[in-house]
Amino acid sequence: MAANQRPNFVFIVADDLGYADLGCYGGRDATFGPVSPVLDRMAASGLRFTQGYANSPVCSPTRFALMTGRYQYRLRGAAEEPINSRSRGSDTLGLPPDHPTLPSLLRGAGWRTALMGKWHLGYPPHFGPLKSGYEEFFGPMSGGVDYFTHADSSGRKDLWLGEQELAQEGYLTDQITRRAVDWIQHAGAGDAPLFLSLHYTAPHWPWQTREDGDLKVEGTLFHLAGGNIHTYRRMIHHMDEGIGQVLEALRQCGRLDNTLVVFTSDNGGERFSDNWPLVGGKMDLTEGGIRVPWIAQWPAVVQPGGTTDQHCMTMDWSATMLDAAGVRPDAAHPLDGVSLMQVLRDASYTFPRTMAWRMNHRGQRVLREGRWKYLRVDGHDYLFDIASDERERANRAAFEGDRLQRMAQAWEAWNAQMPPIPADAGVSLGYSVKDMPQR
């Protein structure tokens, strides 16, 4: 592939975004107007996926899959649900620097690489973005920080430039955007293709808009006594504005047409999210916890206005980008993700895709095969026809016993290929029913 024909990639990941939070996924306007006009236009000019899933219903495990293109269960750090600030100093709870990653493989083939935004894959000195393929990094290492002080849940400042802690204040969503635009303008002036991971913390708690610099977050960073849908939607809108600035930077440096821009979320929505028509949210393997918005724009390849019901997972984007780049995965670490290039070229094309999940939390497991979904939660087995029952309310287990048994056995066979969940793996819940009623 000629150097000037090699595609650029911008991989945008929102944090805890619900399935119906965007206008293009049925979301309602906010009091100030459309919540996501930029992303809505991106969907209209590209391809919108209706059956796109996160690799996990919680943040850091999905990010392991994104980085490696493999089921996250293969790595010890991903068994944490999720990695938290108590993991500082651990030399096991993170993404091993010697493991091939999407950015390291692309960088080795000549791409410029940068992560602007959230890392959440282990702490220095043992782990970090610059150890896993990125040339440049700006953002927090942990799962969530105050948008203005950048303190994490332990109260420690957590903002980095490369491998140096950065003493700087300002609204984090806007800072991530500015760093991304600056990097595109600088790196885009050269001849090398670009790979930018743009990982916003929005709309993750605490609930702070650009105008809330004086707002005191009461209690812990989980902000259990604060927030509302109006603040939440404004946080999404700030991110949407930033994505518009990034797209404009690509256009100005002449790279927009040959850039695959992907937008998704690391897991399903949290307490103020709109997941309609799905049930559940973050930490759940019901649809609301794992089915998320998926948008792809690539003017040189993707026809505008397309919609697909292709079944796919986060790690498939990693496989797709390597395929589009003509870069081979590492033979010692074969991908579990599959390329979606044919779908991008032709939205009418689909292929069978069996997908599996497991969670230590509540002993959850899922196998999705065609229209059917096998689910276990708290020791109870369910069978749903997702094509006709997206809300997972009509349990067919008692009437489709043979199908249930076959799918349960298929899940067991898949699970036998994965390392077992370690006995010391942690589950960190930000809140429970004592804090608010169940969904």
N, C-alpha and C positions, 0 to 999 in steps of 0.2 A: 504494500500500500504506500503510495507516494506521501511524502511528509505533509504536503498541503492538502491531502485528502483525508488525513487521519481525523476522526471526529473528536470533539471536545465533550466533556461530561460534567454536568452539574447535578449532584445528588442532594436534593433538599429533603430534610427530615424534620417534621414538626414533632412536638412532644406532647403526648396524651390528647391528640386531636380526635374528636368523635366522628363517626361515619357521616353524619348529616350536618356537621358544623359549617360546611361550605355551601354556598349557593348552588353550585353545580351538582351537589349531591342532595338537593332538596331542602337545604337550610333556609330558614326565614330571614328576612331583612332585620337588622337591628334598628334601634330608635334613630341612629344616625344615618341609616341607609344600608346598602349592600355590605355584607361583612367581608367578602372575598372577591372583589371585582377582578383583580389581576389573575388569581387562580381560575376564576370562572372563564376569563378570556383564554387562558392557557389551555383549559379543557376544550374550549370551542375550537381552538386552532390546532389541537392535537388529538390525543386518544385518552378516553376516560375508561378506567376499569371498574366494573361493578362487583367483581369477585376477587379483589386483591386483598391479601392477608399479611399481617405482621407475623414474624417468626415466633413471637411471644406476646402475651398480654401485659408484659412489663418491660421497662426500658432497656437495661443493660444486656439481657440475653438476646434481644433482637439485634442490638448493635454488634454483638459477636458474630451473628449470622451475616449481617450486612458486610462486615469487614472481611470475612473468610469465604463467603459463598457456600458455607456448609452449615448443616444443622448445628446449632449452638451447643447442643448436649455433648458434643465431642470434646469440649474444653471445660476444665474444672471451674474456671471463673464464672462461666455462664450458668452454673448450678445455683448461684446466689440469685435470689428473687426479691430485689435486685442487689447489686453491689452497693454498699452504703459507706458513709464516712468512717465507720469503725474499721474499714478495710485498709486505712492508711498504713503504709509500712509493710503490708503483706507482699510476699514474693510469689504467691500462688494465685491470688484473686485478681486476675487481670489477663489481658491479651498477650500471650508470650511473644516477645520481640522476634523470635526465630520462626514464627508461623507466617507463611506467605499470606498476604492480604491483597485486596483489590488495589489500594494505592501503591503497595510495594511492587506488584506485578506490572502495573502501568508505568510506574516510575522507572523500573528497569528497562522498559521498552521505549523510553524517551518522553513520557508525559511529565509535565510540571504538576505537582500535587500540593494541595493545601486543605486543611480542615479549619473552617471558621465556625465555631460554636462548640457544642457539647461533646465531650469525649466519653466519659462514664465507662471506661474499660480498664480501670486500675490506676493506681497512683504512682508517681515518681517515688524513689528513683528506679524502681524495677520496671515500670510500664509508662507508656505515654505515646502520643501521636508521632513524635519524631523518631521513635524506636520502631514504628510499624508502617513506615512507608511515606509519611507526609514530610515534605520539605519545610512547610510553614504551618504554624498553629496559633490560633488565638481563641480563647474561651475558657470555660470551667472544666475541671477534671471530674467533678462529682455529678450527682444526679440532678440536683436542683440548687439554685442560689437565689438570694435576694436580687431583684433586677437592678437595684441602685447601689447597694453596698457590696454585692457579690460575695456575701458570706454564705457558707453552706449550712447544713442543718446542725452542725456542731458549733456554729458561730465563727468558724475560721474563714478568713478571706480566701477565695478560690477563683482567681482570674489569672490566666497565664498567657505569656507571649513566648512561643517556643517552649523552652524548659525553664524559663525564669518567671517567678511570680510577679504580677503587675499590680502596682498600687494606682488604681485609676477608678473613678466613679463615673456614673452615667447610665442611662437606660440600656440594658444589655441587648435587647432586640435590635436597637438602632446601632449599637456598637458592632455587633456581628455583621450587620448589613454593610456598614462603612468599611470594615476590614475586607469583606468579600469584594466589594466594588473596587477598592484600592488594589487588591491583588490581581483582579481581572485586568485592570488598566495597565498594571506593571507587567505581569506575565504575558498578557495578551499582545503586548507590543513585540514579542519575539516570534520565532517560527514554530516553537514546540507546541503540540496540542496540550490542552488543559484538562485537569481533573480536579474539580472543587467539590468537597463535601461541605454543604451548608446546613449545619445542624442547629436549628434554633431551639432554645429552651421553651419558647412560647408554644402553646398556652398553658404550660405547666405552672403549678403554684410556685410561689405566693402570688396572690391576685393583685397585680399592680400594672396600671397602664402608664403610658409616657407622662401623664400629668400627676402621677401619684408619688412624686419624690419625697413628699413630706408625710406620706402615710406610714404609720407605725404598724408593723406586722405583729399582732398580738399573739402571745403564746409561741409555739414552735413555728418553724418555717412551713409546716404543713398548712398553716393559716386556717385552722378549723373553724374559727369564729368570724371569718371574713369572707369577702368575695360575693359576687352575684353574677347573673348571666350577662348583665350589661358590661361589667368590667371584663368578663371573659371574652365576649365578642370583640370588644375593643382591642384586647391583646392579640387576637387573631388578625384583626385589621392592620395593626402595626406590622406584624410579620408579612402580611400580604403586600403592604406598601414596600417593604424591604425587598421582596421578591421582584417587584416591578422595577426597582432600581438596579438589581442584578441583571435582569433581562436587558435593560437599557444599556448597561455597561457592555454586555456581550454584543449588542447591536452596534454600538459605537466603535468597537474594535474589529468589526467585520466578521465576527465568529458566530452570530446567532443562528444562521441557517444551518451550519454544520455542527450544532451542539445538541446533544440529547440531554434535555432537562427533565429530570424525574422528580416528582413530588409525592411524598407519602408521610405516614406517621409511624412512630416506633411501636405503638400499641393503640388500643381503643381508648375512648374518652373517659374522663374522670368525672368529678361530682357535678360540674356545671355543663357538661357536654350534651349535645343532642346526638343520640345514636339511632334515632328512628330509621327503619322499623325494628331495629335489632334490640335484643335484650342483653343486659349485663354491660360490663365495661372493664376498665383496667383491672388486672389480676384474674379475670374470668376467661375461660375457654368457650363460653357461649359467644355467639357471633359478635356482640357488642365489644368484646374484649380484644378481638383479633382482626375483624374485618374493618379495613380502614380506607380512606381515599387514596387512589392511585391515579396519577396523571402523568402522561408522557408527551412532551413536545419536542419535535425534531423536524423543522421545516423541510430539510433536504430528503427526508425519508418517510415521515409520518403524514398521511393525508389528514386534513383538518376535519373536525366534527365527528370523529369516530367514537364508537362505544363497543366494548368487548366484555363478554362474560367469561373470558379465559380464567381458569383457576390458577393462582400464582401466589408466591410468598416473597418476602423481602429478599431472601438470598438469590432469587431468580434475577433481580436487577443486577446483582454483582456478576452473575454468569452472562447476562445480556451485554453488559458493558465490555467485558473481556472479549466476547464474541465479536461485538461491533468494532473493537480495536484490533482484532486479529492477534490477540495475545493469548498464548496457551496457559492454562492453569498449571500449577506445580504438580508433577506426576505423583509425588509422594503424598499429596493432599488433594485427592480428587474432589471435585465439586459435587454437592448435593443439589445446588441450584441448577436450573435449566434455562437456556437462552430463550428469550421471547422475541428474537429478531423477526421471525416470520409473522408474528402477530403485529409487530410494529409496521411491517411492510404492507400487511393486508389484514385489516381489522375483522374481516369475515372468517379468518382462519383460526381454528382452535384445535387443541390436542388434549388427550386425557392427561390428568395431573393428579395423582394421589398425594395427599399431604397429611402429615401427622404432627401432633403436639403432645407434650406432657408438662405437667406442673406439679412441683412438690406441694404447693399450696392446695389444700383440700383434695389431694390425690387425684387431680384432674388429668384426663386423657381425651384425645380426639383423633379420629381418622375421618378425613373427608375424601369421599370417592364418588365422583359424579354428582348426582343430586342428593346423595345420602350422606349423613353425618352420624357417626357413632361417638357418643359423649359419655364420660363417666365423671361424676362429681360426688364427693363424700360417700363413695361406695355404691352409688346408684347408677345403673346403666340406662341410657336413653338412646333412641333412634329417631332421627328427624329427616323428613323430606324437605331439605332446605329450599328446593326450587318452588315449592308451594307453601312453605311454612317458615319464612325467614325469622319469625319471632320464637321459633322452637317451643311452641306451646302444645303441639299435637304429637305426643309420644307414641311412636309406632312399634315400640319394643315388644309389646304383648301380641302383636298381630303379624310381625315379621321376624319371628324367632330365628329362622335359618339365616336370614341376612344379618341380624344382630350378632349371631355366633360367628359367622364368617368374618365380619368386620372386626370383631373383638380379637379373633385369632390373627388377623392380618396386622392389627396394631401390636400384638405381642411379638410377632415375628419382626416387625420393624424395631420395636424397643430392644429386642435382643441384640441388635446391631449397634446399639448405643451403650456407652459406659453407664453403669447404674448411678442413680442419684447418691452422692456421698452422704454418709450419716451426719456429717457436720455442716451440710449445706443450710444456709439461712434463708428464712422468709421474713421480709420486713414489711409490715402493714402500716401505712400512715394513719389509718383510722379504722374504726370498727362500728358496730351497731350502737355502742354506747355513745358515740359521737354524733351519729345521725342515723335515721331509719335506713333499712336496706332498700336497694333499688326495687 
